[in-house]
Amino acid sequence: MERQFVYENIAFDYQLFLEKRKTVSLTVFPNQSVVVKAPKRAARSKIEDFLRRKSRWVLKQQRYFATFKPRAKKEYVSGETFRYLGRSYKLLVRKTEEDEHVSLRYGTLIAFSRCPENALKTKKLIHDWYSEKARKHFSERLKACIREYGIVNPPGLVIRLMKSRWGSYSRRTDRICLNLRLIQASKDQIDYVITHELCHIKHAGHDRRFYSLLSRRLPGWKQAKTALELSLNHCSL
């Protein structure tokens, strides 16, 4: 749920997520958005008190991120840069009379289109290519993580675009959902998100037991999380 915090001369909007957890946490993302996570039964006064104590730090983080020039919206034309598995590639749009497709050759992402001047067509070609690669790589990484941690009954896998999450796990359906944008991340960052969601099979909330398990399975998860948020927050498909 979206809320607004106002205290003296400080004001900012934030997204509040009520979860099965014991403490209140706060994250400021590079796009200056604020996410607050709190226990399901946390009183609003408790959350407001927490935000008052953190309010100046929030402004400091937002001002810091505001110094970075936001990346321009993709136009899907030759010369633009697109990320794939943690690396950046220049796009080249070429005309073809044969089957339309996208290919990664010699460090260049090439979109073969019958209408190379049609940006929407190029966007769809790249989106479809990302989707195909995501199904392949996410399935491989999920199987690898499951083997490494000895999970007997592996969960299912769903891939879709998500606005505010890199992944989620549903106990009801026993499925992990991964954000399609993760195909732009490095293997280590993809493994972090998958491992995070696998830990939710045992611990539903983000409590001490959850983070203890995550730290045992992936000691460098904090670095992977930070790198993921900084590298992909402004990227788009």
C-alpha positions as CSV (number, residue, x, y, z in Angstrom):
1,M,0.0,0.0,0.0
2,E,1.2,3.5,-0.8
3,R,1.5,6.1,2.0
4,Q,3.0,9.5,2.6
5,F,5.2,10.5,5.5
6,V,5.3,14.1,6.7
7,Y,7.4,15.3,9.6
8,E,8.3,19.0,10.2
9,N,9.9,20.0,6.8
10,I,10.4,16.4,5.6
11,A,7.9,14.6,3.3
12,F,8.2,11.6,1.1
13,D,6.0,8.8,-0.3
14,Y,6.6,5.2,0.5
15,Q,5.3,1.7,-0.3
16,L,4.4,-0.3,2.8
17,F,4.5,-4.1,2.9
18,L,3.1,-5.9,5.9
19,E,4.8,-9.3,6.3
20,K,5.5,-12.1,8.7
21,R,8.5,-10.5,10.4
22,K,9.5,-9.0,13.7
23,T,11.2,-5.7,12.8
24,V,10.6,-2.7,10.6
25,S,13.0,-2.2,7.7
26,L,13.5,0.6,5.2
27,T,15.1,0.7,1.7
28,V,15.8,3.7,-0.5
29,F,16.3,2.6,-4.2
30,P,18.3,4.5,-6.8
31,N,15.1,5.8,-8.4
32,Q,14.5,7.5,-5.0
33,S,11.5,5.3,-4.2
34,V,11.1,4.2,-0.6
35,V,10.0,0.7,0.6
36,V,9.1,0.0,4.2
37,K,8.5,-3.6,5.4
38,A,6.8,-4.1,8.8
39,P,5.2,-6.9,10.9
40,K,1.6,-7.7,9.9
41,R,0.2,-6.4,13.2
42,A,2.6,-3.4,13.6
43,A,0.8,-0.3,14.9
44,R,0.9,2.7,12.6
45,S,2.4,4.7,15.4
46,K,5.3,2.3,15.6
47,I,6.0,2.6,11.8
48,E,5.7,6.4,12.0
49,D,8.1,6.6,14.9
50,F,10.6,4.4,12.9
51,L,10.2,6.8,9.9
52,R,10.8,9.9,12.1
53,R,14.1,8.4,13.2
54,K,15.1,7.5,9.7
55,S,13.7,10.5,7.9
56,R,16.9,12.5,7.5
57,W,18.7,9.5,6.3
58,V,16.0,8.9,3.7
59,L,16.4,12.5,2.4
60,K,20.2,12.1,2.4
61,Q,19.9,8.9,0.3
62,Q,17.4,10.4,-2.1
63,R,19.6,13.5,-2.7
64,Y,22.6,11.2,-3.3
65,F,20.7,9.2,-5.9
66,A,19.3,12.4,-7.5
67,T,22.8,13.3,-8.5
68,F,22.9,10.5,-11.0
69,K,21.5,11.3,-14.4
70,P,18.5,9.0,-15.1
71,R,18.9,6.8,-18.1
72,A,16.9,7.8,-21.2
73,K,13.9,5.7,-22.2
74,K,14.8,3.1,-24.8
75,E,14.0,3.9,-28.4
76,Y,15.0,0.6,-29.8
77,V,17.4,1.9,-32.5
78,S,20.9,1.0,-33.5
79,G,23.6,2.2,-31.1
80,E,21.6,1.8,-27.9
81,T,22.9,-0.4,-25.1
82,F,21.1,-3.4,-23.7
83,R,22.2,-5.6,-20.8
84,Y,22.2,-9.4,-20.9
85,L,23.6,-11.7,-18.2
86,G,25.4,-8.8,-16.5
87,R,27.1,-7.4,-19.6
88,S,26.2,-4.5,-21.9
89,Y,25.8,-4.9,-25.7
90,K,25.2,-2.4,-28.5
91,L,22.1,-2.9,-30.5
92,L,22.2,-3.1,-34.3
93,V,18.9,-3.2,-36.2
94,R,19.2,-4.8,-39.6
95,K,16.7,-5.4,-42.4
96,T,16.0,-8.9,-43.4
97,E,13.6,-10.6,-45.9
98,E,13.8,-13.9,-44.0
99,D,12.6,-14.8,-40.5
100,E,12.7,-12.0,-38.0
101,H,14.9,-12.8,-35.0
102,V,17.5,-11.5,-32.5
103,S,21.1,-12.8,-32.4
104,L,24.1,-12.1,-30.2
105,R,27.2,-12.0,-32.4
106,Y,30.7,-10.8,-31.7
107,G,29.6,-8.7,-28.8
108,T,26.7,-7.1,-30.7
109,L,23.0,-7.6,-30.2
110,I,21.5,-7.8,-33.7
111,A,17.8,-7.5,-34.4
112,F,16.8,-8.7,-37.8
113,S,13.5,-7.1,-38.8
114,R,11.5,-6.7,-42.0
115,C,10.7,-3.2,-40.8
116,P,13.9,-1.9,-39.1
117,E,12.5,1.6,-38.8
118,N,9.5,0.3,-36.7
119,A,10.7,0.7,-33.1
120,L,7.7,-1.2,-31.7
121,K,8.5,-4.2,-33.9
122,T,12.1,-4.1,-32.7
123,K,11.0,-3.8,-29.0
124,K,8.8,-7.0,-29.4
125,L,11.7,-8.9,-31.1
126,I,14.0,-8.0,-28.2
127,H,11.3,-8.8,-25.6
128,D,10.7,-12.2,-27.1
129,W,14.4,-12.9,-27.2
130,Y,14.8,-11.9,-23.6
131,S,11.8,-14.2,-22.7
132,E,13.3,-17.2,-24.5
133,K,16.7,-16.7,-22.9
134,A,15.1,-16.2,-19.5
135,R,13.3,-19.5,-19.7
136,K,16.5,-21.3,-20.5
137,H,18.8,-19.6,-18.0
138,F,16.4,-19.3,-15.1
139,S,15.5,-23.0,-15.4
140,E,19.2,-24.0,-15.4
141,R,20.1,-21.8,-12.4
142,L,17.1,-23.0,-10.4
143,K,18.1,-26.6,-11.0
144,A,21.7,-25.8,-10.0
145,C,20.6,-24.1,-6.8
146,I,18.2,-27.0,-6.0
147,R,21.0,-29.5,-6.5
148,E,23.5,-27.5,-4.3
149,Y,21.1,-27.2,-1.4
150,G,19.6,-30.6,-1.6
151,I,15.9,-29.7,-1.9
152,V,13.9,-32.8,-2.4
153,N,10.7,-31.4,-3.9
154,P,11.6,-28.6,-6.3
155,P,9.1,-25.8,-6.8
156,G,7.7,-24.8,-10.2
157,L,8.9,-21.7,-12.1
158,V,7.0,-18.8,-13.5
159,I,8.6,-15.8,-15.4
160,R,6.9,-12.5,-15.8
161,L,7.5,-8.7,-15.6
162,M,7.1,-7.3,-12.1
163,K,7.2,-3.7,-11.1
164,S,8.6,-3.9,-7.5
165,R,10.0,-7.4,-7.0
166,W,12.8,-9.4,-8.4
167,G,11.1,-12.6,-7.3
168,S,8.5,-14.2,-5.1
169,Y,7.5,-17.6,-3.7
170,S,3.9,-18.9,-3.3
171,R,3.3,-21.6,-0.8
172,R,-0.2,-22.1,-2.2
173,T,1.1,-23.1,-5.6
174,D,4.6,-24.1,-4.6
175,R,6.0,-21.9,-7.4
176,I,8.8,-19.4,-7.7
177,C,8.1,-16.3,-9.8
178,L,11.1,-14.5,-11.3
179,N,11.1,-11.0,-12.9
180,L,11.9,-11.2,-16.6
181,R,14.2,-8.2,-16.1
182,L,16.6,-10.5,-14.2
183,I,17.8,-11.8,-17.5
184,Q,19.8,-8.6,-17.7
185,A,21.6,-9.4,-14.4
186,S,24.7,-11.5,-13.8
187,K,24.6,-15.1,-12.9
188,D,25.6,-14.4,-9.3
189,Q,22.7,-11.9,-9.0
190,I,20.2,-14.3,-10.5
191,D,21.4,-17.0,-8.1
192,Y,20.9,-14.6,-5.2
193,V,17.2,-14.0,-6.1
194,I,16.6,-17.7,-6.6
195,T,18.3,-18.6,-3.4
196,H,16.3,-15.9,-1.5
197,E,13.1,-17.4,-2.8
198,L,14.2,-21.0,-2.0
199,C,14.8,-20.0,1.6
200,H,11.1,-18.9,1.7
201,I,10.2,-22.6,1.3
202,K,11.4,-23.1,4.9
203,H,10.8,-19.7,6.3
204,A,7.8,-17.6,5.0
205,G,8.9,-14.3,6.6
206,H,12.0,-12.2,6.7
207,D,12.9,-13.0,10.2
208,R,16.2,-13.9,11.9
209,R,15.9,-17.6,10.9
210,F,15.3,-16.6,7.3
211,Y,18.4,-14.4,7.0
212,S,20.5,-17.0,8.9
213,L,19.6,-19.6,6.4
214,L,20.2,-17.2,3.5
215,S,23.6,-16.3,4.9
216,R,24.6,-20.0,5.2
217,R,23.5,-20.8,1.7
218,L,24.9,-17.6,0.1
219,P,27.4,-15.8,2.3
220,G,27.8,-12.9,-0.2
221,W,24.1,-12.2,-0.7
222,K,24.2,-8.6,0.6
223,Q,26.8,-7.7,-2.1
224,A,24.8,-9.4,-4.8
225,K,21.6,-7.6,-3.6
226,T,23.2,-4.2,-3.7
227,A,24.8,-4.8,-7.1
228,L,21.5,-5.9,-8.5
229,E,19.6,-2.9,-7.3
230,L,22.3,-0.4,-8.5
231,S,22.8,-2.0,-11.9
232,L,19.3,-2.8,-13.0
233,N,17.0,-0.3,-11.2
234,H,16.8,2.0,-14.2
235,C,17.0,-0.6,-16.9
236,S,14.0,-1.5,-18.9
237,L,12.9,-4.1,-21.5
